[in-house]
Amino acid sequence: MNRGRFITLEGGEGVGKSTQIRAIAAALAARGIETVVTREPGGSAGAEAIRTLLMEGQDDRWDARSEALLFAARAPITSDA
């Protein structure tokens, strides 16, 4: 059984993470290696909406607690009810 690998790119806004991940994914695909590209926050419709709230608009519109809660809100909620 082949085991997958998890590659993460870290860095500030505008430093080229998206460009690099596209290049890495293309290079892996050219070698027949399946890839899944995602980002944080993001990946689902709800998480993309929260990403828009976090990434667009004035930098000072959220205090630190509110921003942290928005990041946490993208996690799936399950209920036993």
PyMOL commands that place a pseudoatom at each C-alpha (Angstrom):
pseudoatom trace, name=CA, resn=MET, resi=1, chain=A, elem=C, hetatm=0, pos=[0.000, 0.000, 0.000]
pseudoatom trace, name=CA, resn=ASN, resi=2, chain=A, elem=C, hetatm=0, pos=[1.360, 3.401, -0.985]
pseudoatom trace, name=CA, resn=ARG, resi=3, chain=A, elem=C, hetatm=0, pos=[1.105, 6.018, 1.692]
pseudoatom trace, name=CA, resn=GLY, resi=4, chain=A, elem=C, hetatm=0, pos=[0.392, 9.626, 0.830]
pseudoatom trace, name=CA, resn=ARG, resi=5, chain=A, elem=C, hetatm=0, pos=[2.379, 12.680, 1.792]
pseudoatom trace, name=CA, resn=PHE, resi=6, chain=A, elem=C, hetatm=0, pos=[1.169, 15.957, 3.218]
pseudoatom trace, name=CA, resn=ILE, resi=7, chain=A, elem=C, hetatm=0, pos=[2.965, 19.054, 1.963]
pseudoatom trace, name=CA, resn=THR, resi=8, chain=A, elem=C, hetatm=0, pos=[2.255, 22.428, 3.502]
pseudoatom trace, name=CA, resn=LEU, resi=9, chain=A, elem=C, hetatm=0, pos=[3.502, 25.825, 2.387]
pseudoatom trace, name=CA, resn=GLU, resi=10, chain=A, elem=C, hetatm=0, pos=[3.674, 28.615, 4.929]
pseudoatom trace, name=CA, resn=GLY, resi=11, chain=A, elem=C, hetatm=0, pos=[4.236, 32.311, 4.437]
pseudoatom trace, name=CA, resn=GLY, resi=12, chain=A, elem=C, hetatm=0, pos=[2.686, 35.745, 4.456]
pseudoatom trace, name=CA, resn=GLU, resi=13, chain=A, elem=C, hetatm=0, pos=[0.208, 37.143, 1.981]
pseudoatom trace, name=CA, resn=GLY, resi=14, chain=A, elem=C, hetatm=0, pos=[1.502, 37.634, -1.539]
pseudoatom trace, name=CA, resn=VAL, resi=15, chain=A, elem=C, hetatm=0, pos=[4.732, 35.640, -1.229]
pseudoatom trace, name=CA, resn=GLY, resi=16, chain=A, elem=C, hetatm=0, pos=[3.819, 33.051, -3.868]
pseudoatom trace, name=CA, resn=LYS, resi=17, chain=A, elem=C, hetatm=0, pos=[2.378, 30.087, -1.938]
pseudoatom trace, name=CA, resn=SER, resi=18, chain=A, elem=C, hetatm=0, pos=[-0.460, 29.585, -4.436]
pseudoatom trace, name=CA, resn=THR, resi=19, chain=A, elem=C, hetatm=0, pos=[1.935, 29.832, -7.372]
pseudoatom trace, name=CA, resn=GLN, resi=20, chain=A, elem=C, hetatm=0, pos=[4.287, 27.286, -5.834]
pseudoatom trace, name=CA, resn=ILE, resi=21, chain=A, elem=C, hetatm=0, pos=[1.556, 24.807, -4.902]
pseudoatom trace, name=CA, resn=ARG, resi=22, chain=A, elem=C, hetatm=0, pos=[0.196, 24.920, -8.461]
pseudoatom trace, name=CA, resn=ALA, resi=23, chain=A, elem=C, hetatm=0, pos=[3.694, 24.201, -9.796]
pseudoatom trace, name=CA, resn=ILE, resi=24, chain=A, elem=C, hetatm=0, pos=[4.216, 21.345, -7.321]
pseudoatom trace, name=CA, resn=ALA, resi=25, chain=A, elem=C, hetatm=0, pos=[0.803, 19.828, -8.114]
pseudoatom trace, name=CA, resn=ALA, resi=26, chain=A, elem=C, hetatm=0, pos=[1.494, 20.048, -11.867]
pseudoatom trace, name=CA, resn=ALA, resi=27, chain=A, elem=C, hetatm=0, pos=[4.924, 18.431, -11.461]
pseudoatom trace, name=CA, resn=LEU, resi=28, chain=A, elem=C, hetatm=0, pos=[3.454, 15.588, -9.404]
pseudoatom trace, name=CA, resn=ALA, resi=29, chain=A, elem=C, hetatm=0, pos=[0.568, 15.109, -11.852]
pseudoatom trace, name=CA, resn=ALA, resi=30, chain=A, elem=C, hetatm=0, pos=[3.071, 14.915, -14.734]
pseudoatom trace, name=CA, resn=ARG, resi=31, chain=A, elem=C, hetatm=0, pos=[4.618, 11.977, -12.902]
pseudoatom trace, name=CA, resn=GLY, resi=32, chain=A, elem=C, hetatm=0, pos=[1.226, 10.308, -12.453]
pseudoatom trace, name=CA, resn=ILE, resi=33, chain=A, elem=C, hetatm=0, pos=[0.933, 11.193, -8.782]
pseudoatom trace, name=CA, resn=GLU, resi=34, chain=A, elem=C, hetatm=0, pos=[-2.569, 12.150, -7.669]
pseudoatom trace, name=CA, resn=THR, resi=35, chain=A, elem=C, hetatm=0, pos=[-2.761, 15.399, -5.699]
pseudoatom trace, name=CA, resn=VAL, resi=36, chain=A, elem=C, hetatm=0, pos=[-5.343, 17.209, -3.619]
pseudoatom trace, name=CA, resn=VAL, resi=37, chain=A, elem=C, hetatm=0, pos=[-4.802, 20.957, -3.230]
pseudoatom trace, name=CA, resn=THR, resi=38, chain=A, elem=C, hetatm=0, pos=[-6.574, 22.837, -0.466]
pseudoatom trace, name=CA, resn=ARG, resi=39, chain=A, elem=C, hetatm=0, pos=[-6.113, 25.979, 1.587]
pseudoatom trace, name=CA, resn=GLU, resi=40, chain=A, elem=C, hetatm=0, pos=[-6.941, 27.331, 5.007]
pseudoatom trace, name=CA, resn=PRO, resi=41, chain=A, elem=C, hetatm=0, pos=[-9.458, 28.557, 5.558]
pseudoatom trace, name=CA, resn=GLY, resi=42, chain=A, elem=C, hetatm=0, pos=[-11.324, 27.101, 2.630]
pseudoatom trace, name=CA, resn=GLY, resi=43, chain=A, elem=C, hetatm=0, pos=[-12.296, 23.891, 0.926]
pseudoatom trace, name=CA, resn=SER, resi=44, chain=A, elem=C, hetatm=0, pos=[-16.062, 23.872, 1.420]
pseudoatom trace, name=CA, resn=ALA, resi=45, chain=A, elem=C, hetatm=0, pos=[-18.754, 26.390, 0.506]
pseudoatom trace, name=CA, resn=GLY, resi=46, chain=A, elem=C, hetatm=0, pos=[-19.112, 27.537, 4.127]
pseudoatom trace, name=CA, resn=ALA, resi=47, chain=A, elem=C, hetatm=0, pos=[-15.365, 27.752, 4.667]
pseudoatom trace, name=CA, resn=GLU, resi=48, chain=A, elem=C, hetatm=0, pos=[-14.944, 29.742, 1.446]
pseudoatom trace, name=CA, resn=ALA, resi=49, chain=A, elem=C, hetatm=0, pos=[-17.605, 32.216, 2.659]
pseudoatom trace, name=CA, resn=ILE, resi=50, chain=A, elem=C, hetatm=0, pos=[-15.739, 32.587, 5.965]
pseudoatom trace, name=CA, resn=ARG, resi=51, chain=A, elem=C, hetatm=0, pos=[-12.478, 33.014, 4.018]
pseudoatom trace, name=CA, resn=THR, resi=52, chain=A, elem=C, hetatm=0, pos=[-14.072, 35.912, 2.143]
pseudoatom trace, name=CA, resn=LEU, resi=53, chain=A, elem=C, hetatm=0, pos=[-15.071, 37.513, 5.455]
pseudoatom trace, name=CA, resn=LEU, resi=54, chain=A, elem=C, hetatm=0, pos=[-11.523, 37.127, 6.771]
pseudoatom trace, name=CA, resn=MET, resi=55, chain=A, elem=C, hetatm=0, pos=[-9.564, 38.093, 3.673]
pseudoatom trace, name=CA, resn=GLU, resi=56, chain=A, elem=C, hetatm=0, pos=[-11.545, 40.998, 2.208]
pseudoatom trace, name=CA, resn=GLY, resi=57, chain=A, elem=C, hetatm=0, pos=[-12.306, 44.411, 3.658]
pseudoatom trace, name=CA, resn=GLN, resi=58, chain=A, elem=C, hetatm=0, pos=[-10.592, 46.576, 6.251]
pseudoatom trace, name=CA, resn=ASP, resi=59, chain=A, elem=C, hetatm=0, pos=[-7.810, 44.948, 8.252]
pseudoatom trace, name=CA, resn=ASP, resi=60, chain=A, elem=C, hetatm=0, pos=[-9.096, 46.327, 11.553]
pseudoatom trace, name=CA, resn=ARG, resi=61, chain=A, elem=C, hetatm=0, pos=[-12.747, 45.259, 11.307]
pseudoatom trace, name=CA, resn=TRP, resi=62, chain=A, elem=C, hetatm=0, pos=[-12.212, 42.126, 13.463]
pseudoatom trace, name=CA, resn=ASP, resi=63, chain=A, elem=C, hetatm=0, pos=[-10.609, 42.026, 16.876]
pseudoatom trace, name=CA, resn=ALA, resi=64, chain=A, elem=C, hetatm=0, pos=[-8.303, 39.072, 17.579]
pseudoatom trace, name=CA, resn=ARG, resi=65, chain=A, elem=C, hetatm=0, pos=[-11.000, 37.034, 19.346]
pseudoatom trace, name=CA, resn=SER, resi=66, chain=A, elem=C, hetatm=0, pos=[-13.532, 37.495, 16.548]
pseudoatom trace, name=CA, resn=GLU, resi=67, chain=A, elem=C, hetatm=0, pos=[-10.983, 36.501, 13.921]
pseudoatom trace, name=CA, resn=ALA, resi=68, chain=A, elem=C, hetatm=0, pos=[-10.021, 33.382, 15.887]
pseudoatom trace, name=CA, resn=LEU, resi=69, chain=A, elem=C, hetatm=0, pos=[-13.694, 32.434, 16.219]
pseudoatom trace, name=CA, resn=LEU, resi=70, chain=A, elem=C, hetatm=0, pos=[-14.201, 32.835, 12.461]
pseudoatom trace, name=CA, resn=PHE, resi=71, chain=A, elem=C, hetatm=0, pos=[-11.272, 30.493, 11.815]
pseudoatom trace, name=CA, resn=ALA, resi=72, chain=A, elem=C, hetatm=0, pos=[-12.758, 27.977, 14.263]
pseudoatom trace, name=CA, resn=ALA, resi=73, chain=A, elem=C, hetatm=0, pos=[-16.254, 28.317, 12.764]
pseudoatom trace, name=CA, resn=ARG, resi=74, chain=A, elem=C, hetatm=0, pos=[-15.202, 26.579, 9.554]
pseudoatom trace, name=CA, resn=ALA, resi=75, chain=A, elem=C, hetatm=0, pos=[-14.861, 23.288, 11.447]
pseudoatom trace, name=CA, resn=PRO, resi=76, chain=A, elem=C, hetatm=0, pos=[-17.763, 20.894, 10.814]
pseudoatom trace, name=CA, resn=ILE, resi=77, chain=A, elem=C, hetatm=0, pos=[-20.391, 20.717, 13.525]
pseudoatom trace, name=CA, resn=THR, resi=78, chain=A, elem=C, hetatm=0, pos=[-21.910, 17.357, 14.332]
pseudoatom trace, name=CA, resn=SER, resi=79, chain=A, elem=C, hetatm=0, pos=[-24.959, 16.664, 16.435]
pseudoatom trace, name=CA, resn=ASP, resi=80, chain=A, elem=C, hetatm=0, pos=[-26.175, 13.519, 18.126]
pseudoatom trace, name=CA, resn=ALA, resi=81, chain=A, elem=C, hetatm=0, pos=[-29.711, 14.930, 18.343]
for i in range(1, 81): cmd.bond("trace and resi %d" % i, "trace and resi %d" % (i + 1))
show_as sticks, trace
zoom trace
